[in-house]
Amino acid sequence: MSYHIVLAVFASAFLSVVAVYLLFSEKVGRQNRRVRARLEALTSEIPRENGVVYPILRDDTLSGIPYLHRILSKFRFSGKLQHLIDQSGLPIKAGALVLGMLSLGGLLFLLVMSFLKIFPLALAMGFVGAILPYAYVQRKRGKRQEEFESLLPEAINLMANALKAGFSLESALSLVAKEIPDPVGIEFAIAFEEQNLGVASSEALSNMGRRVESEDLELMITALSIQKKTGGNLVEILEKIANTVRERFRLKREVRIFTAQGRFSGFVLVVLPIVVAVVLTALNPDYLRILLVEKVGNYLLGAAIFMQLVGIWVIRRIVNIRI
């Protein structure tokens, strides 16, 4: 292994350590800030409702490293990446995610180049390694949105019951923030606190819709905006919306059940070539060596990996039915 490869591996490992450090320091720092805020709420002369501290202040920094923050601020994708991380609920910054993607991708690329010396395969493995952290954030975002949509009908029913009992819309939002667990509770808490700071209720709800990006939530926000302009029975509107959202969520679950076979078939088709290659290599190491040592074999291997990626994309498009 040459000096340059050793230096590159060291740099990649260093970036990985920095990314992990930023992740845990941000998580611990956020927990410490919550503890300090709760202690201040308990010791303050101004009482808070049930000791609840609403997270209204935004942190627009993209990284705990000032130099990296200045670099990422120059790119348009950094804001979208941070928005994706915020939607996933992960306590990290865009800088930590970018460092993790670069370090993992670079590490896999260098390892394949060092031991196998096949550039197309190393490039493909580097791309896969770089995309894994991003895919993990996407998966966490999807799970959080699914949680939000499953709790939203309960939150809307609670708002309707609060309005029946004589509460105002603002008080109903506060009740949802205290009674419904996260992620619904935290989003309604932010909207309620924005209203306390002078933001119009329609704008606070629109801000919540932009943060969450849920079609079911947009349905509720649109109905509330129309009702505020035209009037009507708000309780009845909220109850109908809750029933609609609940039925939509039930239908999504049924669609996932019906498409489970297609998703499993796609998983098998993707994993099967890899398993066959590993088994053949274990039984006869020289059988697939042509793909590694010959230039034509390298091209065929790269084409196979590319076709696998295209197959994954096509299968996801087939089984991902929008409702």
KOLMIGU-893339 format. One line per 8 residues: number of its first residue (from 1); their letters; for each residue y, z, x of N, C-alpha, C. Coordinates in steps of 0.1 Angstrom, whole numbers, plus 5000, padded with zeros to 4 digits. Layout:
% residues N
NUM = A = Y,Z,X,Y,Z,X,Y,Z,X ~ ...
END
This chain:
% residues 323
1 = MSYHIVLA = 4988,5000,5009,5000,5000,5000,5012,5000,5009 ~ 5022,4991,5007,5033,4989,5016,5044,5000,5013 ~ 5053,5000,5022,5064,5010,5021,5072,5008,5008 ~ 5074,4995,5005,5083,4992,4993,5076,4997,4980 ~ 5063,4995,4979,5055,5000,4967,5055,5015,4966 ~ 5054,5022,4978,5054,5036,4978,5068,5041,4973 ~ 5078,5035,4978,5092,5039,4973,5094,5036,4959 ~ 5089,5025,4954,5090,5022,4940,5083,5031,4931
9 = VFASAFLS = 5070,5035,4935,5062,5045,4927,5070,5058,4927 ~ 5075,5062,4938,5083,5075,4939,5095,5074,4929 ~ 5102,5063,4929,5114,5062,4920,5109,5062,4906 ~ 5098,5056,4902,5094,5056,4889,5089,5070,4885 ~ 5082,5077,4893,5078,5091,4890,5090,5100,4889 ~ 5100,5097,4897,5113,5105,4896,5120,5103,4883 ~ 5120,5091,4879,5126,5088,4866,5119,5094,4854 ~ 5105,5094,4855,5097,5101,4845,5100,5116,4844
17 = VVAVYLLF = 5101,5122,4856,5104,5136,4856,5118,5139,4850 ~ 5128,5130,4853,5141,5132,4848,5141,5131,4833 ~ 5134,5121,4828,5133,5118,4813,5127,5130,4806 ~ 5116,5136,4812,5110,5148,4806,5119,5160,4806 ~ 5126,5161,4817,5136,5172,4818,5147,5171,4808 ~ 5152,5159,4806,5163,5157,4796,5158,5160,4782 ~ 5145,5156,4780,5140,5158,4766,5139,5173,4763 ~ 5133,5181,4773,5131,5195,4770,5144,5203,4771
25 = SEKVGRQN = 5153,5199,4780,5166,5206,4781,5174,5204,4768 ~ 5173,5191,4763,5181,5189,4750,5175,5197,4739 ~ 5161,5198,4738,5155,5206,4728,5158,5220,4729 ~ 5157,5226,4741,5160,5240,4743,5175,5243,4740 ~ 5183,5233,4745,5198,5235,4742,5201,5235,4728 ~ 5195,5226,4720,5197,5226,4706,5193,5239,4699 ~ 5181,5244,4703,5176,5257,4698,5186,5268,4701 ~ 5191,5268,4714,5200,5279,4718,5213,5278,4710
33 = RRVRARLE = 5218,5265,4707,5230,5264,4699,5228,5269,4685 ~ 5216,5267,4679,5214,5272,4666,5214,5287,4666 ~ 5207,5293,4676,5207,5307,4676,5221,5313,4678 ~ 5229,5307,4687,5243,5312,4688,5251,5311,4675 ~ 5249,5299,4669,5256,5297,4656,5252,5307,4645 ~ 5239,5310,4644,5235,5320,4635,5240,5334,4638 ~ 5240,5338,4651,5246,5351,4655,5260,5352,4652 ~ 5268,5341,4655,5282,5341,4651,5284,5342,4636
41 = ALTSEIPR = 5275,5336,4629,5277,5337,4614,5274,5351,4609 ~ 5265,5358,4616,5262,5372,4612,5273,5382,4616 ~ 5279,5379,4628,5289,5388,4633,5303,5385,4629 ~ 5305,5373,4623,5318,5369,4618,5323,5376,4606 ~ 5337,5378,4605,5342,5385,4594,5342,5376,4581 ~ 5341,5363,4583,5340,5353,4572,5325,5351,4569 ~ 5320,5356,4557,5306,5355,4554,5302,5340,4552 ~ 5290,5337,4556,5284,5324,4553,5274,5326,4541
49 = ENGVVYPI = 5271,5315,4534,5261,5315,4523,5247,5317,4529 ~ 5241,5329,4527,5228,5332,4531,5226,5329,4546 ~ 5237,5330,4554,5236,5328,4568,5233,5314,4572 ~ 5235,5304,4563,5232,5290,4566,5244,5284,4574 ~ 5240,5278,4585,5250,5271,4593,5247,5256,4592 ~ 5257,5248,4586,5255,5234,4584,5259,5226,4596 ~ 5251,5217,4601,5253,5209,4613,5263,5197,4611 ~ 5275,5200,4610,5285,5190,4607,5291,5183,4619
57 = LRDDTLSG = 5291,5190,4631,5297,5185,4643,5287,5175,4649 ~ 5292,5163,4653,5284,5153,4659,5285,5153,4674 ~ 5275,5150,4681,5275,5148,4695,5272,5134,4698 ~ 5283,5127,4702,5282,5112,4705,5278,5109,4719 ~ 5275,5118,4727,5270,5115,4740,5257,5108,4740 ~ 5255,5098,4748,5242,5091,4749,5233,5096,4759 ~ 5237,5105,4768,5229,5110,4778,5235,5123,4784 ~ 5226,5132,4788,5231,5144,4795,5237,5142,4809
65 = IPYLHRIL = 5234,5130,4814,5239,5125,4827,5252,5117,4825 ~ 5264,5122,4829,5276,5115,4826,5276,5100,4831 ~ 5271,5098,4843,5271,5084,4848,5263,5075,4839 ~ 5251,5080,4835,5242,5072,4826,5249,5070,4812 ~ 5256,5080,4808,5263,5079,4795,5274,5068,4796 ~ 5281,5067,4807,5291,5057,4808,5285,5043,4809 ~ 5273,5041,4815,5267,5028,4816,5262,5024,4802 ~ 5255,5033,4795,5250,5030,4782,5261,5027,4771
73 = SKFRFSGK = 5272,5033,4773,5283,5032,4764,5289,5017,4764 ~ 5286,5010,4774,5290,4996,4775,5282,4986,4768 ~ 5270,4991,4763,5261,4982,4756,5260,4985,4742 ~ 5260,4975,4733,5260,4976,4719,5247,4982,4714 ~ 5236,4980,4721,5223,4984,4716,5221,5000,4717 ~ 5230,5006,4725,5228,5020,4728,5231,5028,4715 ~ 5241,5024,4708,5244,5031,4695,5233,5030,4685 ~ 5227,5018,4684,5216,5016,4675,5204,5024,4679
81 = LQHLIDQS = 5202,5025,4692,5191,5032,4697,5192,5047,4694 ~ 5204,5052,4696,5207,5066,4693,5206,5069,4678 ~ 5210,5059,4670,5209,5061,4655,5194,5061,4651 ~ 5186,5053,4658,5171,5053,4655,5165,5067,4659 ~ 5170,5072,4670,5165,5086,4675,5169,5096,4665 ~ 5181,5096,4660,5186,5106,4650,5178,5105,4637 ~ 5175,5093,4633,5166,5091,4621,5152,5097,4623 ~ 5147,5096,4635,5134,5101,4638,5133,5117,4638
89 = GLPIKAGA = 5145,5123,4640,5145,5138,4641,5142,5143,4654 ~ 5140,5135,4665,5136,5139,4678,5149,5145,4685 ~ 5147,5156,4692,5159,5162,4699,5162,5156,4712 ~ 5163,5143,4713,5166,5136,4726,5178,5127,4724 ~ 5182,5122,4736,5193,5112,4736,5188,5099,4740 ~ 5196,5089,4738,5192,5075,4741,5190,5073,4756 ~ 5197,5081,4764,5195,5080,4779,5181,5084,4783 ~ 5176,5095,4777,5163,5100,4780,5152,5090,4776
97 = LVLGMLSL = 5154,5083,4764,5145,5073,4760,5145,5061,4769 ~ 5156,5057,4773,5157,5045,4782,5151,5048,4795 ~ 5153,5060,4800,5147,5063,4813,5132,5064,4812 ~ 5127,5070,4801,5113,5070,4798,5106,5056,4797 ~ 5113,5047,4790,5108,5034,4789,5108,5027,4803 ~ 5118,5028,4810,5119,5021,4823,5109,5027,4833 ~ 5108,5040,4833,5099,5047,4843,5084,5044,4839 ~ 5080,5045,4827,5066,5042,4823,5062,5028,4825
105 = GGLLFLLV = 5071,5019,4821,5069,5004,4823,5068,5001,4838 ~ 5077,5006,4846,5077,5004,4860,5065,5009,4867 ~ 5061,5021,4863,5049,5028,4869,5036,5019,4866 ~ 5034,5015,4854,5022,5007,4851,5023,4993,4858 ~ 5035,4987,4859,5036,4975,4866,5032,4976,4881 ~ 5038,4987,4887,5035,4989,4901,5020,4992,4904 ~ 5014,5000,4895,5000,5004,4897,4991,4991,4896 ~ 4994,4983,4886,4985,4971,4885,4988,4961,4896
113 = MSFLKIFP = 5000,4960,4901,5003,4951,4912,4997,4957,4925 ~ 4996,4970,4926,4991,4976,4938,4976,4975,4940 ~ 4969,4976,4928,4954,4976,4929,4948,4963,4926 ~ 4954,4956,4916,4948,4943,4912,4956,4931,4917 ~ 4969,4932,4920,4977,4922,4925,4977,4909,4917 ~ 4978,4912,4903,4979,4901,4894,4992,4902,4886 ~ 5001,4893,4890,5015,4894,4884,5015,4893,4869 ~ 5009,4883,4863,5010,4882,4848,5004,4895,4841
121 = LALAMGFV = 4993,4900,4846,4987,4912,4840,4996,4924,4842 ~ 5002,4925,4854,5011,4936,4858,5024,4935,4849 ~ 5029,4923,4846,5040,4922,4838,5037,4926,4823 ~ 5025,4922,4819,5021,4925,4805,5020,4940,4804 ~ 5013,4947,4813,5011,4961,4813,5025,4969,4814 ~ 5034,4963,4822,5047,4969,4823,5054,4969,4810 ~ 5053,4957,4803,5060,4956,4790,5054,4966,4780 ~ 5040,4967,4780,5034,4976,4771,5038,4990,4774
129 = GAILPYAY = 5039,4994,4787,5043,5008,4790,5057,5010,4786 ~ 5066,5000,4787,5080,5002,4784,5082,5003,4769 ~ 5073,4997,4761,5075,4997,4747,5069,5009,4740 ~ 5060,5016,4747,5053,5027,4741,5062,5039,4736 ~ 5072,5043,4745,5081,5054,4740,5089,5049,4728 ~ 5094,5037,4728,5101,5031,4716,5092,5031,4704 ~ 5080,5027,4705,5071,5027,4694,5068,5041,4689 ~ 5068,5051,4698,5066,5064,4693,5078,5069,4685
137 = VQRKRGKR = 5090,5066,4689,5102,5069,4682,5102,5063,4668 ~ 5098,5050,4668,5097,5043,4655,5087,5049,4646 ~ 5076,5054,4651,5066,5060,4643,5071,5073,4637 ~ 5078,5081,4645,5084,5094,4641,5094,5091,4630 ~ 5102,5081,4632,5112,5077,4621,5105,5074,4608 ~ 5094,5066,4609,5087,5062,4597,5082,5074,4590 ~ 5076,5084,4597,5070,5096,4591,5081,5104,4585 ~ 5093,5105,4592,5104,5113,4586,5109,5107,4574
145 = QEEFESLL = 5110,5094,4573,5115,5087,4561,5105,5089,4550 ~ 5092,5089,4553,5082,5091,4543,5083,5105,4537 ~ 5085,5115,4546,5087,5128,4541,5099,5129,4533 ~ 5110,5123,4537,5122,5123,4529,5120,5118,4515 ~ 5114,5106,4514,5111,5100,4501,5102,5108,4492 ~ 5093,5115,4498,5083,5123,4490,5090,5136,4485 ~ 5101,5141,4492,5108,5153,4487,5120,5149,4478 ~ 5124,5137,4479,5137,5133,4472,5136,5135,4456
153 = PEAINLMA = 5125,5131,4450,5124,5134,4435,5126,5149,4432 ~ 5120,5157,4440,5121,5172,4437,5136,5176,4439 ~ 5143,5170,4449,5157,5173,4451,5165,5168,4439 ~ 5163,5156,4434,5170,5151,4423,5168,5159,4410 ~ 5156,5163,4408,5153,5172,4397,5160,5185,4398 ~ 5161,5191,4410,5168,5203,4412,5183,5201,4409 ~ 5188,5190,4413,5202,5187,4410,5205,5186,4395 ~ 5195,5179,4388,5197,5178,4373,5196,5192,4367
161 = NALKAGFS = 5187,5200,4371,5186,5214,4365,5198,5222,4368 ~ 5203,5221,4380,5216,5228,4384,5227,5224,4375 ~ 5229,5211,4372,5239,5206,4363,5237,5211,4349 ~ 5225,5211,4345,5222,5217,4331,5227,5231,4330 ~ 5225,5239,4341,5229,5253,4341,5244,5255,4343 ~ 5252,5244,4344,5266,5246,4345,5272,5244,4359 ~ 5263,5241,4369,5268,5239,4383,5276,5226,4384 ~ 5285,5226,4394,5292,5213,4397,5283,5205,4406
169 = LESALSLV = 5286,5192,4408,5278,5183,4417,5278,5189,4431 ~ 5290,5194,4435,5290,5199,4449,5281,5211,4450 ~ 5281,5220,4441,5273,5232,4441,5258,5228,4440 ~ 5255,5217,4433,5241,5212,4432,5237,5207,4446 ~ 5245,5200,4453,5242,5196,4467,5239,5208,4476 ~ 5247,5218,4474,5245,5230,4482,5231,5237,4479 ~ 5228,5237,4466,5215,5243,4462,5203,5235,4468 ~ 5204,5222,4468,5194,5213,4474,5193,5216,4488
177 = AKEIPDPV = 5204,5218,4495,5204,5221,4509,5197,5234,4513 ~ 5198,5244,4504,5192,5257,4506,5177,5258,4502 ~ 5174,5250,4491,5161,5252,4485,5150,5241,4490 ~ 5155,5230,4493,5145,5219,4497,5144,5219,4512 ~ 5132,5218,4517,5130,5218,4532,5135,5205,4538 ~ 5135,5205,4551,5139,5193,4559,5129,5182,4557 ~ 5132,5170,4558,5145,5165,4562,5155,5163,4551 ~ 5151,5165,4538,5161,5164,4527,5171,5174,4528
185 = GIEFAIAF = 5167,5187,4530,5177,5198,4530,5188,5196,4540 ~ 5185,5191,4553,5195,5190,4563,5205,5179,4560 ~ 5200,5168,4554,5209,5157,4550,5219,5161,4539 ~ 5213,5168,4529,5222,5172,4518,5232,5183,4523 ~ 5228,5191,4533,5236,5201,4538,5248,5195,4545 ~ 5246,5184,4553,5256,5177,4560,5266,5171,4549 ~ 5261,5165,4539,5269,5159,4528,5278,5170,4522 ~ 5272,5182,4519,5279,5193,4513,5290,5198,4522
193 = EEQNLGVA = 5287,5199,4535,5298,5204,4544,5309,5194,4546 ~ 5306,5181,4545,5316,5171,4546,5326,5172,4534 ~ 5320,5175,4523,5329,5177,4511,5338,5189,4513 ~ 5333,5200,4519,5341,5211,4521,5352,5209,4531 ~ 5350,5199,4540,5361,5195,4549,5371,5185,4544 ~ 5369,5181,4531,5379,5172,4525,5374,5158,4523 ~ 5362,5155,4526,5357,5141,4524,5353,5140,4509 ~ 5357,5128,4503,5353,5126,4489,5338,5126,4488
201 = SSEALSNM = 5334,5130,4476,5319,5131,4473,5312,5118,4475 ~ 5319,5107,4470,5313,5094,4470,5311,5090,4485 ~ 5321,5093,4493,5320,5089,4508,5310,5098,4515 ~ 5309,5110,4511,5299,5119,4518,5285,5114,4514 ~ 5283,5110,4502,5270,5105,4498,5267,5092,4505 ~ 5277,5083,4506,5275,5070,4513,5272,5073,4528 ~ 5278,5083,4534,5275,5086,4548,5260,5090,4549 ~ 5256,5098,4540,5242,5102,4540,5232,5090,4538
209 = GRRVESED = 5236,5080,4530,5228,5068,4528,5228,5060,4541 ~ 5239,5060,4549,5238,5052,4561,5230,5060,4572 ~ 5230,5073,4571,5222,5080,4581,5207,5079,4578 ~ 5203,5079,4566,5189,5079,4562,5183,5065,4561 ~ 5191,5056,4555,5186,5042,4552,5174,5042,4544 ~ 5174,5048,4532,5163,5049,4523,5167,5041,4510 ~ 5159,5032,4505,5162,5025,4493,5162,5034,4481 ~ 5154,5044,4481,5154,5054,4470,5167,5062,4469
217 = LELMITAL = 5171,5066,4481,5184,5074,4482,5195,5065,4478 ~ 5195,5052,4482,5206,5043,4478,5207,5042,4463 ~ 5195,5042,4456,5195,5041,4442,5202,5053,4435 ~ 5199,5065,4441,5206,5077,4435,5221,5076,4438 ~ 5225,5072,4450,5239,5072,4454,5247,5061,4445 ~ 5241,5050,4443,5247,5039,4435,5249,5044,4421 ~ 5238,5051,4415,5239,5056,4401,5250,5066,4400 ~ 5251,5075,4410,5262,5086,4410,5276,5079,4411
225 = SIQKKTGG = 5277,5069,4419,5290,5062,4420,5294,5055,4407 ~ 5284,5048,4401,5287,5042,4388,5291,5052,4377 ~ 5283,5063,4377,5286,5073,4367,5300,5079,4368 ~ 5304,5081,4381,5317,5087,4383,5328,5078,4378 ~ 5326,5065,4379,5336,5055,4375,5336,5052,4360 ~ 5324,5052,4354,5323,5048,4340,5319,5060,4331 ~ 5315,5071,4336,5311,5082,4328,5297,5081,4323 ~ 5292,5091,4315,5279,5091,4310,5272,5104,4312
233 = NLVEILEK = 5260,5105,4307,5252,5118,4309,5246,5118,4323 ~ 5252,5126,4332,5247,5126,4345,5233,5132,4347 ~ 5230,5142,4338,5217,5149,4339,5206,5139,4335 ~ 5209,5131,4325,5199,5121,4320,5197,5111,4331 ~ 5208,5106,4337,5207,5096,4348,5198,5101,4359 ~ 5201,5114,4364,5194,5119,4375,5179,5121,4372 ~ 5176,5125,4360,5161,5126,4356,5154,5113,4356 ~ 5161,5102,4351,5155,5089,4351,5153,5084,4365
241 = IANTVRER = 5163,5087,4374,5162,5083,4388,5150,5090,4395 ~ 5149,5103,4392,5138,5111,4398,5124,5105,4394 ~ 5123,5101,4381,5110,5095,4376,5108,5082,4383 ~ 5119,5074,4384,5117,5061,4391,5113,5062,4406 ~ 5120,5071,4413,5117,5073,4427,5102,5078,4428 ~ 5098,5087,4419,5085,5093,4420,5074,5082,4418 ~ 5077,5073,4408,5068,5062,4406,5067,5052,4417 ~ 5079,5049,4423,5079,5040,4435,5071,5046,4446
249 = FRLKREVR = 5073,5059,4449,5065,5065,4459,5050,5065,4457 ~ 5046,5067,4444,5032,5067,4441,5027,5053,4442 ~ 5035,5043,4439,5030,5029,4440,5029,5025,4455 ~ 5038,5030,4464,5037,5028,4478,5024,5034,4483 ~ 5020,5046,4479,5008,5052,4483,4996,5043,4479 ~ 4996,5038,4467,4985,5030,4462,4984,5017,4470 ~ 4996,5011,4474,4995,4999,4482,4990,5002,4496 ~ 4993,5013,4502,4987,5017,4515,4972,5018,4514
257 = IFTAQGRF = 4967,5024,4502,4953,5025,4501,4946,5011,4500 ~ 4952,5002,4492,4947,4989,4490,4947,4980,4503 ~ 4957,4983,4512,4958,4975,4524,4952,4982,4536 ~ 4945,4993,4533,4938,5001,4544,4928,4992,4551 ~ 4920,4985,4543,4910,4976,4549,4916,4966,4558 ~ 4927,4960,4554,4934,4950,4563,4939,4956,4576 ~ 4945,4968,4575,4950,4975,4587,4938,4978,4596 ~ 4927,4983,4590,4915,4986,4599,4909,4974,4605
265 = SGFVLVVL = 4909,4963,4598,4904,4950,4603,4913,4945,4615 ~ 4926,4947,4613,4935,4943,4624,4933,4952,4636 ~ 4931,4965,4634,4928,4974,4645,4915,4970,4653 ~ 4905,4966,4645,4892,4962,4652,4894,4950,4659 ~ 4901,4940,4654,4903,4927,4661,4911,4929,4673 ~ 4920,4939,4674,4928,4941,4686,4920,4948,4696 ~ 4912,4958,4692,4905,4967,4702,4892,4960,4707 ~ 4886,4952,4698,4873,4946,4702,4873,4938,4715
273 = PIVVAVVL = 4883,4929,4717,4882,4922,4730,4883,4932,4742 ~ 4891,4942,4741,4893,4952,4752,4880,4959,4754 ~ 4873,4963,4744,4860,4970,4745,4850,4961,4751 ~ 4849,4949,4747,4839,4939,4752,4842,4936,4767 ~ 4855,4935,4771,4858,4933,4785,4854,4945,4793 ~ 4856,4957,4789,4852,4969,4796,4837,4970,4798 ~ 4829,4967,4787,4815,4967,4787,4809,4957,4797 ~ 4815,4944,4796,4810,4934,4804,4813,4937,4819
281 = TALNPDYL = 4824,4942,4822,4828,4946,4836,4818,4957,4841 ~ 4814,4966,4832,4805,4977,4836,4791,4972,4839 ~ 4787,4962,4830,4773,4957,4832,4773,4946,4843 ~ 4783,4938,4844,4783,4927,4854,4797,4926,4860 ~ 4801,4933,4870,4815,4933,4875,4820,4919,4879 ~ 4811,4909,4883,4815,4896,4887,4817,4886,4875 ~ 4813,4891,4863,4814,4881,4852,4828,4877,4848 ~ 4837,4887,4848,4851,4884,4844,4860,4883,4856
289 = RILLVEKV = 4855,4883,4868,4863,4883,4880,4871,4871,4881 ~ 4866,4860,4876,4874,4847,4876,4887,4848,4870 ~ 4888,4857,4859,4901,4859,4853,4911,4866,4861 ~ 4906,4873,4872,4915,4881,4880,4918,4874,4893 ~ 4909,4866,4899,4911,4860,4912,4916,4846,4911 ~ 4912,4839,4901,4916,4825,4900,4930,4823,4893 ~ 4938,4813,4897,4951,4811,4891,4950,4807,4876 ~ 4940,4798,4873,4938,4794,4860,4933,4806,4851
297 = GNYLLGAA = 4925,4815,4857,4921,4827,4850,4932,4836,4846 ~ 4942,4837,4856,4954,4845,4853,4962,4840,4841 ~ 4963,4827,4841,4970,4821,4830,4963,4823,4817 ~ 4950,4822,4817,4942,4824,4805,4943,4839,4800 ~ 4943,4848,4810,4944,4862,4807,4958,4865,4801 ~ 4968,4859,4806,4982,4861,4801,4983,4855,4787 ~ 4977,4843,4785,4977,4837,4771,4969,4846,4761 ~ 4958,4852,4766,4950,4860,4756,4959,4872,4752
305 = IFMQLVGI = 4966,4878,4762,4974,4890,4759,4985,4886,4749 ~ 4991,4874,4752,5002,4870,4743,4997,4867,4729 ~ 4985,4861,4728,4980,4858,4715,4976,4871,4707 ~ 4971,4881,4715,4969,4894,4709,4981,4900,4703 ~ 4992,4899,4710,5005,4905,4705,5009,4897,4693 ~ 5008,4884,4693,5011,4876,4681,5003,4880,4669 ~ 4990,4882,4672,4981,4886,4661,4984,4899,4655 ~ 4988,4909,4664,4993,4922,4659,5005,4920,4649
313 = WVIRRIVN = 5014,4912,4654,5027,4909,4646,5023,4903,4632 ~ 5014,4893,4632,5010,4886,4620,5003,4896,4610 ~ 4994,4904,4616,4987,4913,4607,4996,4923,4601 ~ 5005,4928,4609,5015,4938,4603,5024,4932,4592 ~ 5027,4919,4594,5035,4912,4584,5027,4911,4571 ~ 5014,4909,4572,5005,4906,4561,5003,4919,4553 ~ 5001,4930,4560,4997,4943,4553,5010,4951,4549 ~ 5021,4947,4555,5034,4955,4552,5040,4949,4539
321 = IRI = 5036,4954,4528,5041,4949,4515,5053,4957,4510 ~ 5065,4950,4509,5077,4957,4504,5076,4959,4489 ~ 5081,4971,4485,5081,4975,4471,5095,4978,4467
END
